[in-house]
Amino acid sequence: MAEITASMVKELRERTGLGMMECKKALAETSGDMKAAEDLLRIKSGAKASKASGRIAAEGVIGAFISADRKNGALVEINCETDFVAKNDDFVNFAKSLAQLIATKNVTEIGALSTMTLPNGETVEASRQALVMKLGENISIRRNVCYTAKGNLAIYLHGSKIGVMIDYTGGDEALGKDLAMHIAASKPLCVSGDQISPDLLEHERQIFTAQAAESGKPANIIEKMVEGRIAKYLAEVTLLGQPFVKDSEQTVEKLLASKSATANGFTLFVVGEGIEKRSDDFAAEVMAQVSQSKENKA
């Protein structure tokens, strides 16, 4: 059986919001399989699905740009090793310049960027390497999205770690900004339920079925319970179904209807989302280096 480490327990706690001992036990029962342990805890406790976007696992910034007519725009994520470098002006400006380049050149493939020329006359790759030399850290261009709007674009940056771009029709600029801020705060997966991955929906259905079965109720009651939980889940993870952050009495769907507006699509980037960051014990690392130094001198 795999060793259950403190960092594994900590990660499972962050995913589920449950107690340390519960998480440790679940990891032991699943031989250290993080996903299986999370599912087990959800079945036993009724915990909600974790949001990967809440687990920031690397440093960097989100660069954003929209054209003056709000028809073209882009988001790009640039990663580095430390928060110190992420706050460096040259690093931040590199991200902004990349976002503008992506939007104006309609770049859809990240690999196409390296040979393109930035306003400073250098290629993207040359500028990246220069930053690596100057700042002393590995710097990578992780992902980007480019929009040509069906309606108009709005962006919202929460600091430099969360970036949202939304394409919407109708309403005004204030509505677009409100929608983008809502997405940054509530982190929906998509606009509406019909855009949810069938595999994801089936996985949730299996979890809800197992949860309902714990109640010991008849099969017909369990079926109704599962359908109710599916409906609640869709309301929680879709933009249209979520309560609007500025007015929880109405859903985003009702807000849009009141403005004769529609949401065509959006992208949410969170710095480091899905990247596993090495968690070092700094004191232990220093002591290891000291020990190694003593051994070398001996």
Secondary structure, DSSP 8 states (H G I E B T S, - for coil): -----HHHHHHHHHHH---HHHHHHHHHHTTT-HHHHHHHHHHHH------GGG---SEEEEEEEE-TTSSEEEEEEEEES-HHHHT-HHHHHHHHHHHHHHHHHT---GGGSTTSB-TTSSBHHHHHHHHHHHH-S--EEEEEEEEE-SSEEEEEEETTTEEEEEEEESS-HHHHHHHHHHHHHH--SBSSGGGS-HHHHHHHHHHHHHHHHTTT--HHHHHHHHHHHHHHHHHHHBTTTSEETTEEEEEHHHHHHHTT-EEEEEEEEETTTT-------HHHHHHHHHHHHHHHH-
